[in-house]
């Protein structure tokens, strides 16, 4: 059976995130929004207490902890599968103790030397994203001779660093880092070559939701007007066998993935991805992506470590 692409709902408990900054700083509003996302199809809620938009200022560890941990604890108590978007080991450890099951580290272990040992000492899944520097400098580093080859090589180096630090390869999820030290054209090149990232042998997460390169394509449209374009990329990602998409608009992305799964199940092969077609009759398939497996975090974990490029 073809694994169903998972939907990771974004829950920013920040005042300055580019799309919804300040909307969910209040704990009750944050929990209500998380419940709405789960009802709409999110199998994972990704809680973030520090904005990583271009130019964003860092917050103190104490402030990030105060924003994140109470929300994680409350969501876990309600049975949610929780990821935490953080570059800090101290926040990761506290979140894991509160019941989070995934650490989504946009720096892929490069921002905090204690992050990889902290993850290695847990049984959490770990998102390793391609990263070159913090938000204040990252766009000045968007220079490549061949963006696909260089991002692949740098991401593999980050993966190897995590594995060398004791993280089980089966718990690693890779993310090409759309918008992080990339121009709009770099992002499109990476999306056109998702098969290259799939070939690395790890689960793959794509985070394109409402990002500036979509606004640029759509004539300067504001973030909330980019959900349709995001859904097109979620559909594209599902056809490429991507494990998960990270999104603000859960309902729209869930619908796009459901359509992709229907096409795949009716005999349309995934783009550049070998594997059997789901033989389940259409009427018997799940209608929402997060119901495709008992555990939304677990993709195909029976993988050997892929070679260096």
C-alpha positions as CSV (number, residue, x, y, z in Angstrom):
1,X,0.0,0.0,0.0
2,X,1.3,3.5,-0.8
3,X,2.0,5.6,2.3
4,X,-0.3,8.5,2.6
5,X,1.4,11.9,2.6
6,X,1.0,13.4,6.1
7,X,-0.2,16.9,6.9
8,X,1.7,18.8,9.6
9,X,-0.3,21.7,10.9
10,X,1.6,24.9,11.8
11,X,0.9,26.3,15.2
12,X,3.0,29.5,15.7
13,X,2.8,30.8,19.3
14,X,4.8,33.9,18.2
15,X,4.1,37.6,17.8
16,X,6.1,37.9,14.5
17,X,5.7,34.9,12.2
18,X,5.2,36.1,8.6
19,X,1.7,34.7,8.1
20,X,-0.1,34.5,11.4
21,X,2.2,36.2,13.9
22,X,0.3,37.1,17.1
23,X,-2.9,35.2,16.2
24,X,-2.2,32.3,18.6
25,X,-0.1,33.7,21.4
26,X,-3.0,33.1,23.8
27,X,-2.9,29.5,25.0
28,X,-6.6,28.9,24.6
29,X,-6.7,30.3,21.1
30,X,-3.7,28.2,20.3
31,X,-5.4,25.0,21.5
32,X,-8.6,25.8,19.7
33,X,-6.7,26.3,16.5
34,X,-4.9,23.1,16.9
35,X,-8.2,21.2,17.4
36,X,-9.5,22.8,14.2
37,X,-6.4,21.7,12.3
38,X,-6.7,18.1,13.6
39,X,-10.4,18.0,12.7
40,X,-9.4,19.2,9.2
41,X,-6.9,16.5,8.6
42,X,-3.6,17.3,10.5
43,X,-2.0,14.2,11.8
44,X,0.8,16.2,13.5
45,X,0.8,19.7,15.1
46,X,4.1,21.6,14.8
47,X,4.4,24.1,17.7
48,X,6.9,26.9,17.2
49,X,7.8,29.6,19.7
50,X,10.4,31.5,17.6
51,X,9.9,33.0,14.2
52,X,12.4,31.9,11.5
53,X,11.2,34.3,8.8
54,X,13.9,36.2,7.0
55,X,15.2,39.0,9.2
56,X,13.5,37.7,12.4
57,X,15.2,38.5,15.7
58,X,15.9,35.7,18.1
59,X,14.0,35.4,21.3
60,X,15.5,34.3,24.7
61,X,15.4,30.6,25.6
62,X,13.2,31.4,28.6
63,X,10.7,33.2,26.3
64,X,10.6,30.3,23.8
65,X,10.1,27.8,26.6
66,X,7.3,29.8,28.1
67,X,5.5,30.0,24.8
68,X,6.0,26.3,23.7
69,X,5.9,24.0,26.7
70,X,2.4,24.7,28.1
71,X,0.9,24.3,24.6
72,X,2.7,21.0,24.0
73,X,1.6,19.6,27.4
74,X,-2.0,20.6,26.8
75,X,-2.0,19.1,23.2
76,X,-0.4,15.9,24.4
77,X,-3.0,15.6,27.1
78,X,-5.7,15.7,24.4
79,X,-4.0,12.9,22.4
80,X,-2.3,15.0,19.7
81,X,0.9,14.0,18.0
82,X,3.1,17.0,18.6
83,X,6.3,18.2,16.9
84,X,8.2,21.2,18.1
85,X,9.9,23.7,15.8
86,X,13.0,24.8,17.6
87,X,16.8,25.2,17.1
88,X,17.5,25.1,20.9
89,X,18.4,21.9,22.7
90,X,17.0,23.2,26.0
91,X,13.6,23.8,24.3
92,X,13.7,20.4,22.6
93,X,14.5,18.6,25.9
94,X,11.6,20.3,27.7
95,X,9.2,19.7,24.8
96,X,10.1,16.0,24.7
97,X,9.7,15.7,28.4
98,X,6.2,17.3,28.0
99,X,5.3,14.6,25.4
100,X,6.4,15.9,22.0
101,X,7.4,13.1,19.6
102,X,9.3,15.1,17.0
103,X,11.9,17.9,16.9
104,X,11.7,20.0,13.8
105,X,15.1,21.8,13.7
106,X,15.4,24.2,10.9
107,X,19.1,24.4,11.5
108,X,19.5,20.6,11.2
109,X,21.7,20.5,14.3
110,X,24.0,23.4,13.3
111,X,22.6,26.2,15.6
112,X,23.1,24.4,18.9
113,X,25.8,21.9,19.5
114,X,23.7,20.2,22.2
115,X,20.8,19.5,19.9
116,X,22.0,16.3,18.3
117,X,23.0,14.6,21.6
118,X,19.7,15.6,23.1
119,X,17.8,14.1,20.2
120,X,20.0,11.0,20.2
121,X,19.2,10.4,23.9
122,X,15.5,10.3,23.1
123,X,13.2,8.2,20.8
124,X,12.0,11.3,19.0
125,X,11.9,11.7,15.2
126,X,14.2,14.5,14.0
127,X,13.7,16.8,11.1
128,X,17.0,17.9,9.6
129,X,16.5,20.9,7.3
130,X,19.0,22.3,4.9
131,X,20.4,25.5,6.6
132,X,23.2,27.9,6.2
133,X,22.7,30.6,8.9
134,X,20.2,32.4,11.1
135,X,17.4,34.5,9.7
136,X,19.3,37.8,10.0
137,X,21.9,36.5,7.4
138,X,20.4,33.6,5.5
139,X,19.3,35.4,2.4
140,X,22.7,36.9,1.9
141,X,23.9,33.3,1.5
142,X,21.5,32.3,-1.3
143,X,24.3,31.8,-3.8
144,X,24.8,28.5,-5.6
145,X,26.5,27.2,-8.8
146,X,24.0,24.2,-8.9
147,X,21.4,24.6,-6.2
148,X,20.1,21.0,-6.4
149,X,23.6,19.4,-6.1
150,X,24.8,21.8,-3.4
151,X,21.7,21.5,-1.2
152,X,21.8,17.7,-1.6
153,X,25.5,17.6,-0.6
154,X,25.1,20.0,2.4
155,X,21.9,18.2,3.6
156,X,23.7,14.9,3.5
157,X,26.6,16.4,5.5
158,X,24.0,17.5,8.1
159,X,22.4,14.1,8.1
160,X,25.8,12.4,8.5
161,X,26.6,14.7,11.4
162,X,23.3,13.7,13.1
163,X,23.9,10.0,12.6
164,X,27.5,10.4,13.7
165,X,26.1,12.0,16.9
166,X,24.0,8.9,17.6
167,X,20.6,9.7,16.0
168,X,19.1,6.6,14.5
169,X,18.9,7.0,10.7
170,X,15.3,5.6,10.7
171,X,14.2,8.6,12.9
172,X,15.6,11.2,10.5
173,X,13.3,13.2,8.2
174,X,15.0,15.5,5.6
175,X,13.7,18.9,4.5
176,X,15.3,20.8,1.6
177,X,14.6,24.1,3.4
178,X,12.5,26.1,0.9
179,X,13.0,29.8,1.4
180,X,16.0,29.4,3.7
181,X,19.1,30.8,1.9
182,X,17.3,30.4,-1.4
183,X,15.9,32.7,-4.0
184,X,12.5,32.0,-5.6
185,X,14.1,30.3,-8.6
186,X,16.2,28.1,-6.2
187,X,13.0,26.9,-4.6
188,X,11.4,26.0,-7.9
189,X,14.5,24.1,-8.9
190,X,14.4,22.1,-5.7
191,X,10.7,21.3,-6.1
192,X,11.3,20.2,-9.7
193,X,13.9,17.7,-8.4
194,X,12.1,16.2,-5.4
195,X,13.0,12.8,-6.8
196,X,16.6,13.5,-6.0
197,X,15.8,14.1,-2.3
198,X,13.5,11.0,-2.2
199,X,16.4,8.9,-3.5
200,X,18.3,9.7,-0.3
201,X,16.3,7.0,1.5
202,X,14.8,9.1,4.3
203,X,11.3,10.4,4.8
204,X,11.0,13.9,3.2
205,X,9.2,16.9,4.5
206,X,8.3,19.9,2.3
207,X,7.4,23.3,3.8
208,X,6.2,25.6,1.1
209,X,3.1,27.0,2.9
210,X,2.3,30.6,2.0
211,X,6.0,31.4,1.3
212,X,7.2,34.5,-0.4
213,X,8.2,32.7,-3.7
214,X,4.5,31.8,-4.1
215,X,3.5,35.4,-3.6
216,X,6.1,36.5,-6.1
217,X,4.7,34.1,-8.7
218,X,1.2,35.4,-8.0
219,X,2.0,39.0,-8.5
220,X,2.7,40.0,-4.9
221,X,-0.3,38.3,-3.3
222,X,-0.3,38.4,0.5
223,X,0.3,35.3,2.5
224,X,-3.3,34.3,3.1
225,X,-4.0,34.5,-0.6
226,X,-1.4,31.8,-1.3
227,X,-3.2,28.7,-0.1
228,X,-4.3,27.6,-3.5
229,X,-0.8,27.7,-4.8
230,X,0.4,25.9,-1.7
231,X,-2.2,23.2,-2.4
232,X,-0.9,22.7,-5.9
233,X,2.6,22.0,-4.3
234,X,1.0,19.6,-1.8
235,X,-0.5,17.7,-4.7
236,X,2.9,17.8,-6.5
237,X,4.6,16.6,-3.3
238,X,2.1,13.7,-2.8
239,X,2.7,12.6,-6.4
240,X,6.4,12.4,-5.7
241,X,5.9,10.3,-2.6
242,X,6.8,12.9,-0.1
243,X,6.2,11.8,3.5
244,X,4.7,15.1,4.8
245,X,3.8,18.7,4.0
246,X,4.0,21.4,6.7
247,X,1.1,23.9,6.3
248,X,-1.0,26.7,7.7
249,X,-4.1,25.7,5.6
250,X,-4.7,22.1,6.7
251,X,-8.1,21.6,5.1
252,X,-7.0,22.7,1.6
253,X,-3.8,20.7,1.7
254,X,-5.7,17.6,3.0
255,X,-8.1,17.9,0.1
256,X,-5.2,18.2,-2.4
257,X,-3.5,15.2,-1.0
258,X,-6.7,13.2,-0.9
259,X,-7.1,13.9,-4.7
260,X,-3.5,12.8,-5.3
261,X,-4.1,9.6,-3.3
262,X,-7.2,8.9,-5.3
263,X,-5.3,9.2,-8.6
264,X,-2.5,7.1,-7.4
265,X,-4.8,4.4,-6.2
266,X,-6.6,4.3,-9.5
267,X,-3.4,3.3,-11.3
268,X,-1.5,6.6,-11.9
269,X,2.2,6.0,-10.9
270,X,3.9,8.5,-8.7
271,X,6.3,10.8,-10.5
272,X,9.8,9.2,-10.6
273,X,9.0,7.0,-7.6
274,X,8.9,3.3,-8.0
275,X,6.6,1.2,-6.0
276,X,3.3,-0.7,-6.0
277,X,0.0,1.1,-6.6
278,X,-2.5,0.9,-3.7
279,X,-5.0,-1.7,-4.7
280,X,-7.6,-0.6,-2.1
281,X,-10.9,0.3,-3.8
282,X,-11.5,4.0,-3.8
283,X,-14.6,3.8,-1.5
284,X,-12.6,2.0,1.1
285,X,-9.7,4.5,1.4
286,X,-9.4,7.1,4.1
287,X,-10.9,10.5,3.2
288,X,-8.3,12.5,5.2
289,X,-4.6,12.0,4.8
290,X,-3.7,11.7,8.5
291,X,-5.8,8.6,8.8
292,X,-3.7,6.7,6.4
293,X,-1.6,5.1,9.1
294,X,-2.0,4.4,12.8
295,X,1.0,6.5,13.6
296,X,1.5,9.6,11.5
297,X,5.2,9.8,12.3
298,X,6.2,6.4,11.0
299,X,7.0,6.2,7.4
300,X,9.0,3.3,6.0
301,X,11.6,3.1,8.7
302,X,13.2,-0.1,7.3
303,X,15.9,1.8,5.3
304,X,19.6,1.4,5.2
305,X,21.8,4.5,5.4
306,X,22.1,5.9,1.8
307,X,25.6,6.7,0.5
308,X,27.2,10.1,0.4
309,X,26.6,11.9,-2.9
